[in-house]
Amino acid sequence: MAIDGSPLSDKAAEEAVRMAAGNPSQFKSKIYAMLVLPNAPRNTFTDFVPAAPITESDEWVQLRERVLYVIEKDAREAGIPLEIKVVYGDPAEELLKFAETEEIDVIVIGSSGKGFIKRKLLGSVSHKVAKFAKCSVYIIRG
């Protein structure tokens, strides 16, 4: 599932856990929560040591609490295994690439909070994912 800490992302998290917990299959469901950050940390030629990943920074604790709180809490309470993925790049492209590589069954994603004009000019992540995904996509609307 795609996650960004927005109210729709939290609703998507709750729905992903509900779907995984309600799966009567003999195989245990697993949820991947994917946080796609817009740009990789940039190093300049004067840097001798590359920047540490965000997961190793002091900011990570605050970011994790703000963005991942709902999915971590709900998955823990439902007993559903959860794996957090943090990547850099275009959200739609990274989600699609991950879903294909990991052979994901369904992507759960919140609909865009963008306005009409911005959505028409740039498109939305959920629209791009729904259009190009090779698996099912469940879009949560507000």
PAZAPA-4460 file (N, C-alpha, C; in steps of 0.05 Angstrom, whole numbers, plus 32768, in hexadecimal, padded with zeros to 4 digits):
% residues 142
    n_x    n_y    n_z   ca_x   ca_y   ca_z    c_x    c_y    c_z   seq   type   mol
   8011   7FE9   8000   8000   8000   8000   8011   8019   8000     1      M     A
   8008   802D   7FF3   8016   8047   7FF2   800E   8057   800A     2      A     A
   8021   8064   8016   801C   8073   802F   802A   808D   802F     3      I     A
   801C   80A2   8038   8029   80BD   8039   8020   80CD   8052     4      D     A
   8011   80C1   8063   8009   80CF   807C   7FF0   80E0   8079     5      G     A
   7FE4   80E2   8062   7FCC   80F1   805E   7FB4   80E2   8069     6      S     A
   7F9D   80EF   806E   7F86   80E1   8077   7F7D   80CB   8064     7      P     A
   7F7F   80CF   804A   7F78   80B9   8037   7F8C   80A2   8039     8      L     A
   7FA5   80A8   803E   7FB9   8093   8041   7FB2   8083   805A     9      S     A
   7FAA   8090   806F   7FA2   8082   8088   7F8A   8070   8083    10      D     A
   7F77   807A   8073   7F5F   8069   806C   7F68   8051   805B    11      K     A
   7F7B   8056   8049   7F85   8040   8039   7F93   802B   804A    12      A     A
   7FA2   8035   805E   7FB0   8023   8071   7F9C   8011   8080    13      A     A
   7F87   801E   8089   7F72   800F   8098   7F65   7FFA   8085    14      E     A
   7F60   8001   806D   7F54   7FEF   805A   7F67   7FD8   8052    15      E     A
   7F80   7FDE   804F   7F94   7FC9   8048   7F95   7FB4   805F    16      A     A
   7F95   7FBE   8077   7F96   7FAB   808E   7F7C   7F9B   808F    17      V     A
   7F65   7FA8   808B   7F4C   7F99   808B   7F4C   7F83   8075    18      R     A
   7F55   7F8A   805E   7F56   7F76   8048   7F69   7F5F   804F    19      M     A
   7F80   7F65   805A   7F94   7F51   8060   7F89   7F3F   8077    20      A     A
   7F7D   7F4B   808B   7F73   7F3C   80A2   7F5B   7F2A   809A    21      A     A
   7F4C   7F33   8086   7F34   7F24   807E   7F39   7F0F   8068    22      G     A
   7F52   7F0C   8061   7F59   7EF8   804C   7F58   7EDC   8057    23      N     A
   7F45   7ECC   804E   7F42   7EB0   8059   7F55   7E9C   804D    24      P     A
   7F67   7EA4   803D   7F7A   7E92   802F   7F8C   7E84   8044    25      S     A
   7F97   7E6E   803B   7FAA   7E5F   804C   7FC4   7E6F   804E    26      Q     A
   7FC9   7E82   803C   7FE1   7E91   803C   7FDD   7EAB   804B    27      F     A
   7FEF   7EB1   805D   7FED   7EC9   806D   7FF4   7EE2   805C    28      K     A
   7FE3   7EF6   805E   7FE7   7F0E   8050   7FFE   7F1E   805D    29      S     A
   800B   7F2F   804D   801F   7F41   8057   801A   7F5C   804A    30      K     A
   801F   7F71   8059   801C   7F8C   804F   8037   7F99   804C    31      I     A
   803B   7FA6   8035   8053   7FB7   8032   8048   7FD3   8032    32      Y     A
   8053   7FE3   8044   804C   8000   8045   8063   800E   8037    33      A     A
   805D   801C   8022   8072   8029   8012   8070   8047   8013    34      M     A
   8085   8053   801D   8088   8070   801F   809B   8078   8009    35      L     A
   8092   8088   7FF6   80A3   8091   7FE0   80A9   80AE   7FE4    36      V     A
   80C2   80B4   7FE9   80CB   80D0   7FED   80D2   80DB   7FD2    37      L     A
   80CC   80F5   7FCE   80CF   8100   7FB3   80EB   8101   7FA7    38      P     A
   80FF   8106   7FB7   811A   8108   7FAC   812E   80FA   7FBE    39      N     A
   8141   80ED   7FB1   8157   80E0   7FC1   8167   80F6   7FCE    40      A     A
   8173   80F0   7FE5   8184   8104   7FF1   819B   810B   7FDE    41      P     A
   81A0   8124   7FDC   81B5   812C   7FC8   81CF   8131   7FD6    42      R     A
   81E4   8126   7FCA   81FF   812B   7FD4   820C   813D   7FC0    43      N     A
   821D   814E   7FCB   822C   8160   7FB9   8248   8155   7FB6    44      T     A
   8256   815F   7FA3   8272   8155   7F9F   8284   815B   7FB7    45      F     A
   827B   816D   7FC9   828C   8173   7FE0   8286   8160   7FF7    46      T     A
   8271   814F   7FF4   826B   813B   8009   827E   8124   8007    47      D     A
   828B   811D   801D   829D   8106   801D   828E   80ED   8024    48      F     A
   8278   80F1   8034   8268   80DA   803D   824C   80DE   8032    49      V     A
   8241   80CB   8024   8225   80CE   801A   8212   80D2   8032    50      P     A
   81FC   80E0   802C   81E8   80E4   8040   81DC   80C9   8048    51      A     A
   81D6   80C7   8062   81C9   80AE   806C   81AC   80AD   8063    52      A     A
   81A2   8095   8060   8185   8092   8059   8174   809F   806E    53      P     A
   815C   80A8   8067   814B   80B5   807A   8145   80A3   8092    54      I     A
   8144   8089   808E   813E   8077   80A4   8153   8076   80B9    55      T     A
   816A   8082   80B4   8180   8084   80C7   8183   80A0   80D2    56      E     A
   8170   80B1   80CD   8172   80CD   80D7   8160   80D2   80EF    57      S     A
   8165   80E8   80FC   8154   80EF   8113   8137   80F6   810A    58      D     A
   8134   80FF   80F2   811A   8106   80E8   8108   80ED   80E3    59      E     A
   8115   80D6   80E0   8106   80BD   80DA   80F1   80B7   80EF    60      W     A
   80F8   80BA   8109   80E5   80B3   811E   80CC   80C4   811C    61      V     A
   80CF   80DE   8117   80B8   80F0   8114   80A9   80E9   80FB    62      Q     A
   80B7   80E5   80E5   80A9   80DE   80CC   809A   80C4   80CF    63      L     A
   80A7   80B0   80DB   809A   8096   80DE   8081   8099   80EF    64      R     A
   8082   80A7   8105   806B   80AB   8117   8054   80B9   8108    65      E     A
   805B   80CD   80F8   8046   80DC   80EA   803A   80CD   80D2    66      R     A
   804B   80BF   80C3   8042   80B3   80AA   8039   8096   80AD    67      V     A
   8047   8087   80BE   8043   806A   80BF   8033   8061   80D8    68      L     A
   802B   8074   80E9   801E   806C   8102   8005   805A   80FE    69      Y     A
   7FF3   8062   80EC   7FDA   8053   80E9   7FDF   8037   80DE    70      V     A
   7FF0   8034   80C9   7FF4   8019   80BE   8003   8007   80D1    71      I     A
   8016   8012   80E0   8025   8002   80F3   8012   7FF8   810A    72      E     A
   8002   800A   8114   7FF0   8004   812A   7FDB   7FEF   8121    73      K     A
   7FCE   7FF5   810A   7FB9   7FE3   8100   7FC4   7FC7   80F9    74      D     A
   7FDB   7FC6   80EC   7FE6   7FAC   80E5   7FEE   7F9C   80FE    75      A     A
   7FFA   7FAA   8111   8002   7F9D   812A   7FE9   7F91   8139    76      R     A
   7FD4   7FA1   813B   7FBC   7F98   8148   7FAE   7F81   813A    77      E     A
   7FB0   7F80   811F   7FA4   7F6B   8110   7FB6   7F52   810C    78      A     A
   7FCF   7F55   8115   7FE2   7F3F   8112   7FEB   7F3A   80F6    79      G     A
   7FEB   7F4F   80E5   7FF3   7F4D   80C9   8010   7F56   80C7    80      I     A
   8021   7F45   80BA   803D   7F4E   80B6   803E   7F67   80A5    81      P     A
   804F   7F79   80AD   8052   7F93   809F   8070   7F98   8099    82      L     A
   8075   7FA0   8081   8090   7FA7   8079   8090   7FC3   806E    83      E     A
   80A0   7FD5   8079   80A2   7FF1   8071   80B8   7FF3   805B    84      I     A
   80B1   8000   8045   80C4   8006   8030   80C5   8024   802C    85      K     A
   80DD   802F   802D   80E2   804B   8027   80F3   804D   800F    86      V     A
   80E9   805B   7FFA   80F9   805E   7FE1   80F7   807B   7FD8    87      V     A
   8108   8082   7FC6   8108   809D   7FBB   8101   809C   7F9D    88      Y     A
   80F1   80AF   7F94   80EB   80B1   7F78   80CE   80B9   7F73    89      G     A
   80C5   80B4   7F5B   80A9   80BA   7F54   8097   80A5   7F61    90      D     A
   8083   80AE   7F71   8073   809B   7F80   8065   8086   7F6E    91      P     A
   8059   808E   7F58   804B   807A   7F47   805F   8066   7F3C    92      A     A
   8075   8070   7F31   8089   805E   7F25   8094   804B   7F3A    93      E     A
   809A   8054   7F52   80A6   8043   7F66   8092   802E   7F70    94      E     A
   8079   8036   7F73   8064   8023   7F7B   8060   800D   7F66    95      L     A
   805F   8015   7F4D   805C   8002   7F37   8073   7FEF   7F35    96      L     A
   808B   7FFA   7F37   80A3   7FE9   7F36   80A4   7FD5   7F4D    97      K     A
   809E   7FDE   7F65   809E   7FCD   7F7D   8088   7FB7   7F7A    98      F     A
   8070   7FBF   7F72   805A   7FAC   7F6F   8061   7F95   7F5C    99      A     A
   806E   7F9D   7F46   8075   7F88   7F32   808C   7F76   7F3C   100      E     A
   80A0   7F82   7F48   80B7   7F73   7F52   80AF   7F60   7F68   101      T     A
   809E   7F69   7F7A   8096   7F58   7F91   807D   7F47   7F8B   102      E     A
   8072   7F49   7F73   805A   7F3B   7F6B   8043   7F40   7F7F   103      E     A
   803E   7F59   7F83   8029   7F62   7F96   800D   7F5B   7F8A   104      I     A
   7FFB   7F53   7F9B   7FE0   7F4B   7F91   7FCE   7F64   7F8E   105      D     A
   7FD0   7F77   7FA0   7FBF   7F8F   7F9F   7FCD   7FA6   7FAB   106      V     A
   7FCA   7FBD   7F9E   7FD5   7FD6   7FA8   7FBD   7FE6   7FB4   107      I     A
   7FC0   7FEE   7FCD   7FAC   7FFE   7FDA   7FB7   801A   7FDC   108      V     A
   7FA9   802E   7FD2   7FB3   8049   7FD0   7F9C   805D   7FD4   109      I     A
   7FA2   8073   7FE1   7F8E   8089   7FE4   7F8D   8099   7FCB   110      G     A
   7F76   80A4   7FC5   7F73   80B5   7FAD   7F81   80D0   7FB3   111      S     A
   7F87   80DE   7F9E   7F96   80F7   7FA0   7F86   810D   7FAE   112      S     A
   7F95   811D   7FBD   7F88   8134   7FC9   7F8C   814D   7FB8   113      G     A
   7F97   814A   7FA0   7F9C   8161   7F8F   7F82   816D   7F84   114      K     A
   7F83   8186   7F7E   7F6C   8193   7F72   7F69   818B   7F55   115      G     A
   7F53   8192   7F49   7F4C   818B   7F2E   7F62   8193   7F1A   116      F     A
   7F6A   81AC   7F1B   7F7E   81B7   7F08   7F99   81A9   7F0A   117      I     A
   7FA3   81A7   7F23   7FBC   819A   7F27   7FBB   817C   7F1E   118      K     A
   7FA5   816F   7F24   7FA2   8153   7F1C   7FA2   8150   7EFE   119      R     A
   7F95   8162   7EF0   7F94   8161   7ED3   7FAF   8167   7EC6   120      K     A
   7FBE   8178   7ED3   7FD9   817F   7EC8   7FEE   816A   7ECE   121      L     A
   7FEE   8160   7EE7   8003   814E   7EF0   7FFA   8131   7EF1   122      L     A
   7FE0   812C   7EF3   7FD7   8111   7EF7   7FD9   810A   7F15   123      G     A
   7FCD   80F5   7F1D   7FCF   80ED   7F39   7FDE   80D3   7F3B   124      S     A
   7FEA   80CE   7F52   7FF8   80B5   7F56   7FE4   809E   7F54   125      V     A
   7FCD   80A0   7F61   7FBA   808A   7F60   7FB1   8084   7F44   126      S     A
   7FAD   8099   7F34   7FA4   8094   7F18   7FBA   8086   7F08   127      H     A
   7FD3   808F   7F0B   7FE9   8082   7EFD   7FEC   8065   7F05   128      K     A
   7FEA   8060   7F1F   7FED   8045   7F29   7FD7   8033   7F1F   129      V     A
   7FBE   803D   7F20   7FA7   802D   7F16   7FA9   8028   7EF8   130      A     A
   7FB4   803B   7EEA   7FB6   8037   7ECD   7FCB   8023   7EC4   131      K     A
   7FE2   8023   7ED2   7FF8   8013   7EC9   7FFF   7FFB   7EDA   132      F     A
   7FF2   7FF7   7EF1   7FF8   7FE0   7F02   7FF0   7FC6   7EF4   133      A     A
   7FFF   7FB1   7EF9   7FF9   7F96   7EEE   7FEA   7F86   7F03   134      K     A
   7FE4   7F92   7F1A   7FD4   7F84   7F2E   7FBC   7F95   7F34   135      C     A
   7FAA   7F8C   7F45   7F93   7F9B   7F4C   7F9B   7FB4   7F5C   136      S     A
   7F8B   7FC9   7F5A   7F90   7FE2   7F69   7F76   7FEA   7F76   137      V     A
   7F77   7FEE   7F90   7F60   7FF6   7FA0   7F65   8013   7FA8   138      Y     A
   7F55   8025   7F9D   7F58   8042   7FA3   7F44   804A   7FB8   139      I     A
   7F4E   8055   7FCE   7F3D   805F   7FE4   7F37   807C   7FDF   140      I     A
   7F1E   8083   7FDE   7F15   809E   7FD9   7F0C   80AB   7FF3   141      R     A
   7F0E   80C5   7FF4   7F07   80D4   800D   7EEB   80D9   8011   142      G     A
***
